[in-house]
Amino acid sequence: MATNLLVLLHTVLTIILVSGILVSYNVSSIDLKGSLYFACSLGLASLLGASIAYLCAQIFATSSQTRGIFFSIVGILYVLRAGTDVSNLTLSKFNPLAWTYLGHPFYQNNWYYLIGLFLLILVVFSIGLVLESSRDLGSSTIAPKKGKTKASKWLATPLGFFFYLNRSTIISWLLADGVIALMYGSIYGDIDTFVSNNKLISQMFANNSTTLVNSFTSLIMVVTTAIGLVMPLVIVHKVQFETNKERLGYLLVQRVSRLKVYYSSLILALFFGTLAILINGFCLGIAATSSMQANNGKFIITCIKASLNQWPLVCLFVGWLVYGLLGYSFCVTYFAVLLDLPKWMMHTSLFNVLAKMPMEKFDLMSFAILTGIGILAMLLGGILYTRKEIV
């Protein structure tokens, strides 16, 4: 209950802060009613996620299972919402994730959707409370599956061991990468229709009709690459996490060296990081080609080449293991135009060092430099890890 009340307090503060900031603009179209509705929709979205996570925590035995099921549920609801919003908006009314915006803030302010969402949250929280009160302390509603008594030869290797620890993250993240790339690829049909139906835009791009598509592709590559880079960072960080939790001590005092442990996780991160960006390029190209009027199969190859152009960033971020640098580079590149950032600041983003393919030609120099820096960072990380005191 203390945790639930803390989440509720966070939601209330969010509603007060967001609605207060919106009203403070003193804009006639942003009234108090609409601002309050918008803030409440954000707060209830937060409570919806908290209630689902709370229910999953009572059902499943481990935190990793809880996180995996929770993100799967939210991901499925998000994908279904995205599909029904485009194909059949009526079906979105059955998706609780869509209730936060179907009331049209600042326009209709239909409170019935938010009331329904609030009632659903109460039901989910109540089920969670009942399950928590009926289970034993430290146990779960669903009993954990017993593991094998003997490990396989693959699991007995450092590479197989760390793959086992990260398998749920790897599989779920690769699936999420593919789905997100497919969703972005489906937008290309709207861009193609917009260019062909608008005379002014058609005249602007008369000499090179692919300019707008290529510019959009280069930006989407930044988004999908930033999402795909999170997974290899998590894999490498797993070694540091397990070390800090004092779980690798027994492993390292046996015949397994620290370098084997470090480079096993590094190999996994590089392999699946590369696979993630390849999936991004392939899925983006497939969805874009199928949605555009001019069905050109060569665009799939263009997207794959543009995704592979981002490969040095896999080496660089895995070597440095800096989440803040990834977030900073993404924000600077993605919001540069919206925030009117100065040019010198845009050059500080690592995404802007590489050529923006397919809008620009491949730059071998920047590709090689970033790859070299990433390899050096990985080698330096191995040296530092061998000298780290392990408990």
ZAGU-289054 format. One line per 4 residues: number of its first residue (from 0); their letters; for each residue x, y, z of C-alpha. Coordinates in steps of 0.1 Angstrom, whole numbers, plus 2048, in hexadecimal, padded with zeros to 3 digits. Layout:
% ZAGU-289054
NUM = A = X,Y,Z  ...
% end
This chain:
% ZAGU-289054
0 = MATN = 800,800,800  81D,817,807  82A,812,7E4  807,817,7D5
4 = LLVL = 802,837,7E9  824,844,7DD  81A,83E,7B8  7F9,84F,7BF
8 = LHTV = 80C,86D,7CE  822,86F,7B0  803,86F,799  7F2,88B,7AC
12 = LTII = 812,8A0,7AB  815,89A,786  7F1,8A5,780  7F6,8C5,794
16 = LVSG = 817,8CD,784  80D,8C7,760  7EB,8D9,762  7FB,8F6,775
20 = ILVS = 816,8FB,75A  7FD,8F9,73E  7E6,913,74E  803,92A,755
24 = YNVS = 808,930,730  7E8,946,730  7DE,93A,70E  7B9,93C,706
28 = SIDL = 7B7,91A,6F5  7C8,909,713  7AE,90D,72E  7AD,8FF,751
32 = KGSL = 794,8E3,748  7A9,8D6,72B  7C9,8D9,73E  7BB,8C5,75B
36 = YFAC = 7AE,8AB,744  7CF,8A8,732  7E2,8A5,753  7CA,88B,760
40 = SLGL = 7CE,876,741  7F4,875,747  7EF,86D,76C  7D7,851,765
44 = ASLL = 7EE,843,74A  808,841,765  7F1,830,77D  7E6,818,762
48 = GASI = 80A,80D,75E  80F,80B,784  7F0,7F6,788  7FA,7DD,76D
52 = AYLC = 81D,7DB,77C  80F,7D5,79F  7F8,7B9,793  815,7A8,780
56 = AQIF = 82B,7AA,79F  812,795,7B2  80F,77B,797  833,774,78D
60 = ATSS = 850,769,7A2  86D,77F,797  871,7A4,78F  87F,79B,76C
64 = QTRG = 85F,787,764  84A,7A4,771  85C,7BE,75C  85A,7A7,73D
68 = IFFS = 835,7A1,740  82D,7C5,749  840,7D3,72B  831,7B8,714
72 = IVGI = 80D,7C2,71F  814,7E8,71A  825,7E1,6F9  808,7CC,6EC
76 = LYVL = 7EF,7E7,6F7  805,802,6E6  807,7EE,6C5  7E2,7E6,6C5
80 = RAGT = 7DA,80B,6CC  7F1,816,6AF  7E0,7FE,697  7BC,805,6A0
84 = DVSN = 7C2,82B,6A0  7CB,828,67B  7B4,80C,670  795,80E,686
88 = LTLS = 793,829,6A1  774,817,6B0  78A,7FA,6BB  7A1,812,6CE
92 = KFNP = 784,818,6E6  78A,7F5,6F4  7AE,7FC,6FB  7B4,80D,71E
96 = LAWT = 7D4,81C,711  7C0,830,6F8  7A8,83E,712  7C1,858,71C
100 = YLGH = 7BD,86C,6FC  79C,861,6ED  78A,87B,703  79C,896,6EE
104 = PFYQ = 7AD,8AE,707  7A6,8D3,701  78B,8CA,6E8  770,8B3,6F6
108 = NNWY = 77E,8AB,718  769,88B,71A  76E,880,73E  75C,85F,739
112 = YLIG = 77C,850,72B  791,85B,749  776,84F,761  776,82D,751
116 = LFLL = 79C,82C,752  79B,835,777  782,819,77E  798,800,76B
120 = ILVV = 7B6,80B,780  7A3,805,7A0  799,7E2,794  7BC,7D9,78B
124 = FSIG = 7CA,7E6,7AC  7AF,7D4,7BF  7B8,7B3,7AE  7DC,7B9,7B6
128 = LVLE = 7D4,7BF,7DB  7BF,79F,7DD  7DB,78B,7CE  7F5,79B,7E5
132 = SSRD = 7E1,793,804  7DC,76F,7F9  800,766,7F0  81C,75D,808
136 = LGSS = 837,777,80E  853,773,7F4  83E,75C,7DE  828,762,7C0
140 = TIAP = 806,758,7B3  816,743,797  831,72C,7A5  852,730,794
144 = KKGK = 85C,715,77C  878,6FE,789  898,700,776  8AD,6E4,768
148 = TKAS = 8C4,6D1,780  8E1,6D2,768  8EC,6EE,751  8F1,6E8,72C
152 = KWLA = 913,6EB,71C  908,70D,70C  8FD,71A,72E  91D,70F,73E
156 = TPLG = 930,728,728  933,74D,731  923,756,710  905,73F,715
160 = FFFY = 902,749,73A  8FF,76F,732  8E8,767,715  8D2,754,72E
164 = LNRS = 8D2,772,745  8C8,78A,729  8B3,774,713  891,784,71D
168 = TIIS = 89F,7A7,718  8AE,79E,6F6  88F,78D,6E8  877,7A7,6F4
172 = WLLA = 88C,7C4,6E8  892,7B5,6C6  86D,7B0,6C2  866,7D4,6CE
176 = DGVI = 880,7E2,6B5  86F,7D0,698  84C,7DB,6A2  857,800,6A6
180 = ALMY = 869,800,685  84A,7F1,674  835,80C,684  84C,828,677
184 = GSIY = 84D,817,655  827,818,651  829,83E,653  83B,840,631
188 = GDID = 81A,83A,61F  80C,85A,62E  82C,86D,623  829,85F,600
192 = TFVS = 805,868,5FE  80B,88B,60C  826,893,5F2  812,885,5D4
196 = NNKL = 7F2,897,5DE  800,8B9,5E7  80A,8CD,5C8  821,8E5,5DB
200 = ISQM = 834,8C9,5EC  836,8B6,5CB  845,8D5,5BA  85E,8D9,5D7
204 = FANN = 86A,8B5,5D2  866,8B4,5AD  88B,8AF,5A6  890,895,5C1
208 = STTL = 870,886,5CF  883,870,5E7  892,88D,5FB  876,88E,614
212 = VNSF = 875,868,619  89B,867,61D  89B,883,636  87F,872,64A
216 = TSLI = 892,851,648  8B2,860,656  89F,86E,674  88D,84D,67A
220 = MVVT = 8AE,83B,67A  8B9,850,697  899,846,6AA  89B,821,6A3
224 = TAIG = 8C0,81F,6AA  8BD,831,6CB  8A2,818,6D5  8B6,7FA,6C9
228 = LVMP = 8D6,805,6DC  8C5,802,6FD  8C5,7DC,6FC  8EB,7D7,6F7
232 = LVIV = 8F1,7F0,712  8DC,7DC,72A  8EF,7BC,721  911,7CC,729
236 = HKVQ = 903,7DD,748  8F8,7BA,754  91C,7B2,75C  920,7D1,771
240 = FETN = 8FE,7CB,782  906,7A7,78B  928,7B1,797  91A,7CC,7AE
244 = KERL = 901,7B3,7BC  91E,79C,7C4  912,780,7AF  930,77A,799
248 = GYLL = 949,773,7B4  945,74D,7B3  946,74D,78D  966,761,78B
252 = VQRV = 97A,74E,7A5  976,72E,790  985,729,76E  972,745,75D
256 = SRLK = 987,764,759  97A,788,75C  982,78E,737  96C,771,72D
260 = VYYS = 94F,77F,741  954,7A2,733  959,799,70F  93D,77F,70F
264 = SLIL = 925,79A,718  935,7B1,6FF  932,798,6E3  90D,794,6EB
268 = ALFF = 908,7B9,6EC  919,7BF,6CB  908,7A2,6B9  8E4,7AA,6C5
272 = GTLA = 8EA,7CF,6C2  8F4,7CA,69D  8D6,7B3,699  8BF,7CE,6A8
276 = ILIN = 8C9,7E9,68F  8C6,7D0,672  8A3,7C7,67D  89B,7EC,67F
280 = GFCL = 8A7,7F3,65C  896,7D4,64D  875,7D9,65E  875,7FE,656
284 = GIAA = 87C,7F7,632  862,7DB,62F  846,7F0,63F  850,80F,62B
288 = TSSM = 851,7FD,60A  82F,7EC,60F  81E,80D,619  82C,824,5FE
292 = QANN = 81B,827,5DC  83C,823,5C9  844,800,5D6  86A,7FF,5D2
296 = GKFI = 87B,7E1,5E1  89D,7F3,5E0  892,80A,5FC  895,7EB,614
300 = ITCI = 8BA,7EA,60B  8BD,80F,611  8AE,80C,634  8C5,7EF,63C
304 = KASL = 8E4,803,631  8D8,821,645  8D4,80B,664  8F7,7FB,660
308 = NQWP = 905,81E,65D  8FC,822,682  910,803,68C  92E,817,69B
312 = LVCL = 916,825,6B5  910,801,6C1  936,7FE,6C7  938,821,6D6
316 = FVGW = 91C,81F,6EF  923,7FB,6F9  947,804,6FF  93F,823,714
320 = LVYG = 91F,816,724  911,839,729  8EB,83B,728  8EB,861,72D
324 = LLGY = 900,865,70D  8E7,851,6F9  8CA,865,706  8DC,886,701
328 = SFCV = 8E6,87D,6DD  8C3,872,6D5  8B2,891,6E3  8CA,8A9,6D2
332 = TYFA = 8C5,899,6B0  89F,892,6B3  895,8B4,6C2  8AE,8CA,6B0
336 = VLLD = 895,8DB,699  879,8DC,6B2  88F,8ED,6CD  8A3,902,6B4
340 = LPKW = 8C4,8F6,6C2  8E4,907,6B7  8FA,8F5,69D  917,8F0,6B5
344 = MMHT = 900,8DD,6CD  8F4,8C6,6B1  918,8BC,6AA  91B,8AF,6CE
348 = SLFN = 903,893,6C6  913,872,6BB  8F6,86C,6A3  900,88B,68F
352 = VLAK = 925,87F,68B  91B,863,673  90C,86A,651  8E6,86D,651
356 = MPME = 8DF,851,638  8CD,84F,621  8CB,875,61F  8F1,878,61E
360 = KFDL = 90C,861,610  91F,849,625  93C,859,638  958,83F,63C
364 = MSFA = 96D,856,652  954,85D,66D  949,838,66C  96C,82C,671
368 = ILTG = 975,846,68C  956,83E,6A2  95C,818,69D  980,81C,6A8
372 = IGIL = 976,830,6C7  95C,816,6D0  975,7F9,6CD  98F,80C,6E2
376 = AMLL = 974,813,6FD  96B,7EE,6FE  98F,7E4,702  994,7FE,71D
380 = GGIL = 974,7F1,72F  983,7CE,72F  9A3,7DA,73F  991,7ED,759
384 = YTRK = 97A,7D0,761  997,7B8,766  9A5,7D1,780  984,7D5,792
388 = EIV = 981,7C6,7B4  967,7AA,7B4  955,79F,7D4
% end
